[in-house]
């Protein structure tokens, strides 16, 4: 069957054991519609060749735990975000149903042979029960839970968590029973032996407490923390129990938070074997493989399969993403892993056992599968930030289907990205080729005799690191047991920082200027500390009879604290000064830009005026007249005509109507086309009859005063004038005094 070799999978061999990762391959983005996914499956060869054992066997974000039903037909997975549970039917190789939950699932269990009875322990202390149709009932426990176990003979649920008590919920009576009082502060995990139903819990103190459910009494306590510390193990803190699993009637495996796995026989308080993962990470999952007598233990980085009698490694699996849980399909060589990744891995190891009945064709496929290079998650898309779009000139594509917003950037088609980048910088390949040639030449020159000199990039930083390295070497040379340390200049991990010009520190940037005072003060403190330690070493050598805790004379703790406070105040003042200078420089730059803009406008006006004057001179060559003189305005000065002051004073006295009419005539504004500007509104105040008559009398009086007096009055008027003069004479006479 040559066509079988066309399928893509990842094959790894550890200790001559082949491991097939059936979930390997390109993953399609979630935002693609079903129509586009079908189109890609028709056109993309890589997608056509991938093996999808169970359809949609993934979570939107993260999968936390996996379990297989006792009949082997259903696989249930709990994940986030958003909190949900998914059930897969192995007979149909597809998703059966999906239910969204109110909060994240800490642990869940299957009470029936199929998926009809489920129990979920949530993060918000709720215990939810689901039946075949969906949600059934929920209750709450007093403290936050971390794990639970189901005791089948008595129908009791045992909950352990952030409490010294073990809560019991009886599902037959539907009520809580008396809690089990323990000597531990908190519990992490629990398990029930499937043979004699012994209940065991793992505590944060590194102990395992065993209880008899029939008598509700504690049987014994195992101190696993003390037993996990052996000659070859390094423990930083107190090991707590993070995993617990029974094997048969007498076997038990305990996993600690420091990465050790202890195998116990219940008849002995000492472990039979202690296996160290050498990662110092908590053990996440423990499983037993009965056919080959193997223990499958997993932390967040690696899955180890080893013999439980000797501890010899059988095989290991190290996936790319962190591991949350490992589930073994019963009586087969298939493993499922819940990862910190949307895709749940499906691993098939023929050395552990045959393929399950529902995928028996895997035994034939594995004979033809070949190793292929691994592809990334989104090969056909490029992640770009908003700054990258500005550099490429593609900001106008934001909001279009060509860019898909994701977190702080966008996903775009890799073909479009390469095409636009080639158009923006067509000589990028030539520059890249020259850089590579220069690097090859420099590498060939390294074999010659070279003098010690500073690197081409970040010379000041290199000089600073060299000085600090000399100080540290001087201090360590005085110590008897000084371990060798490598400098950043000699470390291969940081050599690119002193070779690639892209890593050059820009000392004129705003971020560097604001951060430099703090960095300089930290380096000064570090130098002071090194100097102080050197002096202390010298004092200890001279005065070996004194105690080690005694401080040298003249160096009290209060003085050091005062100096630290002064240093803190000084660098704060320097940061403030740098901010003030940056603000001042910004204002100067803005003022300079405004002055440049005004100068350009004035130059343009002067050039246009000169051109108009020259044209007028050419037209009036016959008429002798004086040529206009043009003067260049100096930088920083503003041109003001002599009529500006008078015009401004006149405009201040003018009404709004006159100012608008003047602007319209000069072309500065046009109000004829607007709906509001072409209308004029006038109004008069309502006055009383007395005010109107008084105003009329004033108007008549003003009109009479404006009329010119007649040169000669008629005779009839002379009599009136005489009578008028007599009346005035009588008025001007003094009044008689009262008696």
JOMO-V214721 format. One record per residue. SS is DSSP state (~ for helix, > for strand, _ for the rest). BURIAL is # if it has 16 or more other C-alpha atoms within 10 Angstrom, else .. Layout:
# JOMO-V214721
SS BURIAL
SS BURIAL
This chain:
# JOMO-V214721
_ .
~ .
~ .
~ .
~ #
~ #
_ #
> #
_ #
> #
> #
> .
> .
> .
_ .
_ .
> .
> #
> #
> #
> #
_ #
_ #
_ #
_ #
_ #
_ #
_ .
_ .
_ .
_ .
_ .
_ .
~ .
~ .
~ .
~ .
~ .
~ .
~ .
~ .
~ .
~ .
_ .
~ .
~ .
~ #
~ .
~ #
> #
_ #
_ #
_ .
_ #
_ .
_ .
_ #
> #
_ #
_ .
_ .
> #
> #
> #
> #
> #
> #
> #
_ #
_ .
_ .
_ #
_ #
> #
> #
> #
> #
> #
> #
> #
_ .
_ .
_ #
> #
> #
> #
> #
> #
> #
_ #
_ .
_ .
_ #
> #
> #
> .
> .
> .
> .
> .
_ #
_ .
_ #
_ #
> #
> #
> #
> #
> #
> #
_ #
_ .
_ .
_ #
_ #
_ .
_ #
> #
> #
> #
> #
> #
_ #
_ #
_ #
> #
> #
> #
> #
> #
_ .
_ .
_ .
_ .
> .
> .
> .
> .
> .
> .
_ #
_ .
_ #
_ #
> #
> #
> #
> #
> #
> #
> #
_ .
_ .
_ .
_ #
> #
> #
> #
> #
> #
> #
_ #
_ #
_ #
> #
> #
> #
> #
> #
> #
_ .
_ .
_ .
_ .
> .
> .
> .
> .
> .
> #
> .
_ #
_ .
_ #
_ .
_ #
> #
> #
> #
> #
> #
> #
_ #
_ .
_ .
_ .
_ #
> #
> #
> #
> #
> #
> #
_ #
_ #
_ #
> #
> #
> #
> #
> #
> .
_ #
_ .
_ .
_ .
> .
> #
> .
> .
> .
> #
> .
~ #
~ #
~ .
~ .
~ #
_ #
_ .
_ .
_ .
_ #
_ .
_ #
_ .
_ .
_ .
_ #
_ #
> #
> #
> #
> #
> #
> #
> #
_ .
_ .
_ .
> .
> #
> #
> #
> #
> #
_ #
_ #
_ #
> #
> #
> #
> #
> #
> .
_ #
_ .
_ .
_ .
_ .
_ #
_ .
> #
> #
> #
> #
_ #
_ .
_ .
_ #
_ #
_ #
_ #
_ #
> #
> #
> #
> #
> #
_ .
_ .
_ .
_ .
> #
> #
> #
> #
> #
_ #
_ #
_ #
_ #
> #
> #
> #
> #
> #
_ #
_ .
_ .
_ .
_ .
> .
> #
> #
> #
> #
_ .
_ .
_ .
_ .
_ #
> #
> #
> #
> #
> #
> #
_ #
_ #
_ .
_ #
_ #
> #
> #
> #
> #
> #
> #
_ #
_ #
_ #
> #
_ #
> #
> #
> #
> #
_ #
_ #
_ .
_ #
_ #
_ #
_ #
_ #
~ .
~ .
~ .
_ .
_ .
~ #
~ .
~ .
~ .
_ #
_ .
_ .
_ #
_ .
_ .
_ .
_ .
_ .
_ .
_ .
_ .
_ .
_ .
_ .
> #
> #
> #
> #
> .
~ .
~ .
~ .
~ #
~ .
~ .
~ #
_ .
_ .
~ .
~ .
~ .
_ .
_ .
_ .
_ .
_ .
> #
> #
> #
> .
_ .
_ .
> #
> #
> #
> #
> .
~ .
~ .
~ .
~ #
~ .
~ .
~ .
~ .
~ .
~ .
~ .
_ .
_ .
_ .
~ .
~ .
~ .
~ .
~ .
~ .
~ .
~ .
~ .
~ .
~ .
~ .
~ .
~ .
~ .
~ .
~ .
~ .
_ .
_ .
_ .
_ .
_ .
_ .
_ .
_ .
_ .
_ #
_ .
_ #
_ #
~ .
~ .
~ #
~ #
~ .
~ .
~ .
~ #
~ .
~ #
~ #
~ .
~ #
~ #
~ .
~ .
~ #
~ #
~ .
_ .
_ .
_ .
_ .
_ .
_ .
_ .
_ .
_ .
_ .
_ #
_ #
_ .
_ .
~ .
~ .
~ .
~ .
~ .
~ #
~ #
_ .
_ .
~ .
~ .
~ .
_ .
_ .
_ .
_ .
_ .
_ .
~ .
~ .
~ .
~ #
~ #
~ .
~ #
~ #
~ #
~ .
~ .
~ #
~ .
~ .
~ .
~ .
~ .
~ .
~ .
~ .
~ #
~ .
~ .
~ .
~ #
~ .
~ .
~ .
~ .
~ .
~ #
~ .
~ .
_ .
_ .
_ .
_ .
_ .
_ .
_ .
_ .
_ .
_ .
_ .
_ .
_ .
_ .
~ .
~ .
~ .
~ .
~ .
~ .
~ .
~ .
~ .
~ .
~ #
~ .
~ .
~ .
~ #
~ .
~ .
~ #
~ #
~ .
~ .
~ #
~ .
~ .
~ .
~ .
~ .
~ .
~ .
~ .
~ .
~ .
~ .
~ .
~ .
~ .
~ .
~ .
~ #
~ .
~ .
~ #
~ #
~ .
~ .
~ #
~ .
~ .
~ .
~ #
~ .
~ .
~ .
~ .
~ .
~ .
~ .
~ .
~ .
~ .
~ #
~ .
~ .
_ .
_ .
_ .
_ .
_ .
_ .
_ .
_ .
_ .
_ .
_ .
_ .
_ .
_ .
_ .
_ .
_ .
_ .
_ .
_ .
_ .
_ .
_ .
~ .
~ .
~ .
~ .
~ .
~ .
~ .
~ .
~ .
~ .
~ .
_ .
_ .
~ .
~ .
~ .
~ .
~ #
~ .
~ .
~ .
~ .
~ .
~ .
_ .
_ .
_ .
_ .
_ .
_ .
_ .
_ .
_ .
_ .
_ .
_ .
_ .
_ .
_ .
_ .
_ .
_ .
_ .
_ .
_ .
_ .
~ .
~ .
~ .
~ .
~ .
~ .
~ .
~ .
~ .
~ .
~ .
~ .
~ .
~ .
~ .
~ .
~ .
~ .
_ .
_ .
_ .
_ .
_ .
_ .
_ .
_ .
~ .
~ .
~ .
~ .
~ .
~ .
~ .
~ .
~ .
~ .
~ .
~ .
~ .
~ .
~ .
~ .
~ .
~ .
_ .
_ .
_ .
_ .
_ .
_ .
_ .
